[in-house]
């Protein structure tokens, strides 16, 4: 589980205006434009590292459950299994020799192929990147080697309790939706894939109406446009209808338990959350940050029931929030989690508390996201979820949040919980009773 322990970090009250001033002085304007029908989102910076990502919309909605993992496998294979000009080994050697970081992957809502390199070697990096997108060959031997790595990772994830309970939670909470299956796939689904299947899938995915490019770093718009025109002039152009998402609305409480004999039990609870375009989005996330701080204070500091409890929210087409704990006493931990949730939903922040919460939120969720790679990730995710400009407006949105907005957002979306439990059977008895 990618645990983000969003504890409240008290920093100087001047952090918000100082951040805004730094942004206005040192950051150039982000723009978007089209080149031969391909959407490009571009943020020029003074950073020597240039980050480029080609996004593919759809994620899990692009394939059925029995093909789970096919997109992730295919996108990884574009950079690891050869292109027309370079064999797989030559491609890898060129990237390694010049410290060019290039790779592909897919998740629930989108896939991407990414490039990160210093400006000095950008021409070479761009050549590898663009060829991986337009002319991957899926060399059969290399595909089988990559498959073995992916199967090993899937097997390892199944035995990792943090990973297992997160996937268990999503499978339970999103039953009947594309989020119910893991974008990494299963051992059965991935084992069935071969080079021909990956190649056929990828070239169906290759469609500039489904794709968009995000670039951040030390390059001019003119230079970028020239490269995009030369590399992607012949991208296929076909009809693309985005999937329609309908998030399940949870009420009441349900528990999905998986028995496993371990020294420590794992427990989490999934709850509804607002989409990024909602006015409730930032207030809700700040409220979840506050919940994480309360859980840490109660479960670790006060009662010593867990080493690293917390809560976080996940930004997706069907978003959710989650609180989690690992403990030897899950029944008592669940009671405290519910009490903490009620506390954050029914309390009203003081002006000083709100100021500290904003500072903590900025520190843990924004100031650490300023590398070129983080910029393209943030802009791309925002574009997938509706509009890349949400990412640009985030500091102002945070500044404008009020205590009443936080309280209303939490109460509006948190009506029910979907619990998941991984641990011994005896400790699960009566988990949510009294």
N, C-alpha and C positions, 0 to 999 in steps of 0.2 A: 504494500500500500504506500502510495506516495504521500506520506504524512507531512502536512504543513502545520506545525504547531504555532497557531497564530495567537500567541500570548500578547497581552497589552504591553507595549514597550513605551515607557515614558521618556520622551526626548524633548529638546528645547521647543518652546511654543512657537518659535520663529521658523520652524522647519518648513511649513507650508508656503508662506510668502517667499522664503529663500529659494525653495524649489522652483516656484513659478518664475522667479527672476532668473535663475540659472537656465531654465528652459528657454526663456525669451531671448537670452543673449547668445547661447551656444548652439541652439538647435535650429536647423533650417526647416523650411516648410515642407510638409508631406503633401504630395499631389498624386492624382491618378489620371491615367490617360489610356488610350488604346493604340496598339501598334498592330496593324493588319488584323484587327478584330480581336486581339488578345488583350485583356485588361492587365494593366501594369500599375502597381502601387509603389511609389518611389519616395524614399526618405534620404536625401543627401546628408551626409554628416562629415565631420573632420576625422572620424576614426579610420585607422589604417586597415582594419579588418572589414572586408566586404562580405555581407551575408545575402544570399539569394535563395528564394524558395519558390518552386513551382507547386501550386496547390491543385488538387483534384477534388471536386466537390462530391459529396454523397456518402463516403465511408461505408458503414454497414448496410446502408440502403441500396448499394450497388449490386449486392449478391445475396442469395438465400443462405439460410443457416447451415445447410449441408456443405457449403463452400467456404465456411468461416476460415479466415486467414489468407484467402487467395489474393486479396489486394495488397496486404502487407507483404506477403511473399513476393509478389510481382514487382512492387516498387523497390524492395531491397535488391531484387535481382537485376534491375536496370543498371545499378552501379557496381554490382559484384560479379556479374555473369557475362561480361563482354559486350562490346558495341561493334558496329561494322568496321570502323577504322582500327580499333585496338582490341586485342584479346583481353580476357579477364586479367591475366597476369601483368600485361603491359599497362593496362589501365590502373591497376593497384600500385604498380611500381612508380608510375608518374605522379600519382596522388601522394604517395608516401615520400618521395624524394623532395617534393616542394611543400610538404606540410599542408596539403590541400585536403580539407575534411569534406567528404561528399557521401551522401547516403540517402536512402529512401525508407519510408514507413507509412503505415496507415493506422488510423484510430477510428472511433465510433462515427465521427462526422465528416472526416476528410482524410486524404492521403497527401503526402508531399515528397518531393525530391529536393534536397537542400545542398547548398554549397557554402562553405566558409573558408576564406583564405585571405592572406595579406594582399594589399593592392598591387604589390610588385609582381605577384604571380597570378593576377586575376585573369589575364588573357588565356593562360593555360588552363586555369580552373574552369573558366567559362566554356572552353572547348570540350572538356570532359563532361561538364554539366549538361550542355546542350545536346551532346551526342547521346548521353544516357537517356535523355527525354525522347529524342527523335529517332534513334536507331539502335535500341538494345537488341541483342541477338539471342539472349537466353541460352547460352552454350549448355548443352545437356549435362555434361560432366560437372560443370560449375553449379548448375541448379541442384544437382544431387548433393554436392558438398554443402551448399547453403541450406538445403532441406534438413540435413543432419544437424546443423547448428540450431535451426529453429525448433526442431523436435526436442533437442536437449534443453533449450530454454523453456519450452512448454512444460516438459517434465519437471524441471527445477521449480517453475512457478507453482505447480500443483502441490509441491511439498513445502513451499514457503508459506507459513500461516498468514502473514500480512497480505500477500498477493491472493491467496486462496479465499480469504474471507471477503475481500473487496469484490472479487468476481462472483462469489456466492451471493453477496448483497445485490449486485446489479441483476443477476439472473432471476432472483426472487422479485425484486421491486419492479423490473421492467418486463415481466413475463408477457409474451405476445407481441413484443415490439422488437425492432432491430437491435436494441441495446441488450437484449437477453443473451446474445452470443458474443463471445470474445473476439475482437478483431485480430488477435494473434492466432486464432483457430485452436483446434484440438489436435491431439495426436492422430486421430482417425481422419479428420478432414485434410490436414496438411500432408499426411502420408499419401493420400490419393492424388496429389497434384504432381504434375511433371512439366517439363520444359514447354511442350506444345500447349498445355492448358494455360500456363502463365502468359505465353506469348499471345495467344488468342484473346485472353482477358485484357491484357495491357493495351493492345492496339484497338480494342473497343473503348477503353477508358480514355484514350488519347483523342481529345476533342476540345478545341479552344473555347467552345461555349461552356464547357464544364470546368475549364482551367483558368487560373490567373497567376500572375507573377508578382512577387514582392521582393524589393531590393532595398538594402540600406548600407551606406558606406561612402567611401571617398571616390565618387564617380559623378560625372555630370549627366544631366538628362540626355543631352545630345549623344554622348558616348553610349549610354544605355540603349537609346532608341536604335542606333546603328547596329548594335549587337543583336537586339531582339529581331529586327528586320531580317538580318542575315541568317539567323539561326532558326527562326520559327515561322518563316513566310509560308511554308507548306503544311502547317498543322491542319489536320482534318477539321472540318466545320460541319457539324451535324446538329440536329435538333436535340435539345436537352431540357427535360422537365424536372425541376428539383422535387425531391420528395416532400410530402406534406407530413409534418410531425404532429402527433397528438399525445402529449405527455399524460400518463396515468395520474389520477388524483387520488392520493392515499388518505384514507381516514381510519380511525381506530388503530389498533396495534396488532401486528402479526409477527410471529417468530419462525424463521427457518433455521433449523439446527443441523449441523453435521458433526457426528461423533468422531473424535480423534483423541487418543490418549496422549496428553501433553502435560508438562508441569504448569504451564500457564494457559488460561483460556482466553479466547479472543471474542469480542462482542462489539458490534456496531449497529447503528440505526440510521437509515436513510429517510430523508424528508424532502418534500417538494421545495422548489426554489424558483425565482423569477428568471425569465430570459434576459439577455443582455440589453435588449432594446427597451425593457420596462423601466419606468421611473423608480420602481422598487429595487432595481438590481443593486446599486451601490449601497443604499441603506441596509438591505438584507445582508450583503456580504460583510459589512461592518458589524452588524449584529452577530453574525456567525463568528467573526473574530472575537467579539466579546464573550460569546459562549465558550470558545476555546480557552480563553483565559480563566473563566470560572471553573471549567472542568479540571484544568491543570491545578488550580488553587485548591479545589475540593478533593479530588481523587488522589492527587500526589502529595500536596503539601499538608493538607489537614488530616486526611484519613489514611494516607500511605497505602492505597489500594492498587496503585498502578505507577509504573515508571514514566510513561509517556502518553497520557490521555490527551484528547483534544477534539477539535471540530474543524471542518473546512467545507467550502462550497466548490462545486465543479461546474465549470462553464461549458455547456453543450447545447445542442438544439433542444434537448429535453433535459434541462439542468436539474441538479439535486444538491442537497447538502448532507453531510454525514458527521455524526459524532462517534468516536471510537475509544476503545479501551482494551488493554490486555491485563488480565488480573487473575488471581487465584480465588477471588470471591465475586463472581459475575452477578449474583443476585443482589448483593449490597451495592455493587457498582452501578447496576441498572437503576436502582432507586435514586441514587445520587445524580445520575445523568438526567433522570426525569425531573428531579427537583431543580437542578441547574437550568434546565430548559424552561421550566415555569418561571424561574427567577428572572431570566433575561427577557422573557416575553412580557412580564408584568411590571418591570421596573422602568423608571424614566431617568435618563442620564442627566447629571448636572452639567452646566457649561464647562467646568474644569474636566469632568469625566469625558465629555464629548471631545474636547481638545486633545486629551491624551489618547483617546481611541483613534482619532484621525491621524495623529502622529504615528501611532503604532501601525495603523493600516498602511500608511505611506511607506514606512520603513520596511515592513514585511512583504508588501505586495507591489510596490512601485519602484522605489529607489534602487532595488537590486535587479531591475529589469531593463538596464540601459545599454547593454552590449548590443552590437549589431545583430547578433543572432536572436537575442531576446526581442529586439524591435521588430524584426520580420515575423517572429512567432506571434507577437501580440497583434500586429496589424493583420496578419493572415487569419488568425482566429476570429478577430472582430469582423472581418469581411465575410467569413463563413457564416457567422451568426447574424449577419444583417447589414453591417456597414463598418468599414475600417475606421471611420471617423470616431466611433465610440472610444477606441483606444487613445486617440489624440485628446479627447475631451475629459479623460478620466480625472486629472487633477482638479479641474473646475467642479466636476460632479461631486468629488469628495468634499471639497471646501463648502459646498452648498447643503450638505446633509444636515438635518435637524434631529434632535432626540425623538420627536414625535414620529418622524418618518421611519426611523429604525424600529420603534415599537410597533407601528402599524404594519410594516413589511413582514416582520417576524410572525405576527399574529395572523396575517392574511394567508401566508403560505404553509405554516406549520400546523397542520390539523391532524395528521396521522403519521405513524412511524412504521417502517418495515425493518424489523430487527433481523440480524444474522448472528449466529453463534457457532463457533468452532472450538470444540473442547470436549472435556469428559462428560459423560452422561449424568453422573451423580451431581455435578455442579450446575447442570441446566434445569434440574427439577424445580418447578415453581418459579421460574426466572422472573416473570412479570406479575407475580401474585403477591399482594400485600407487601 
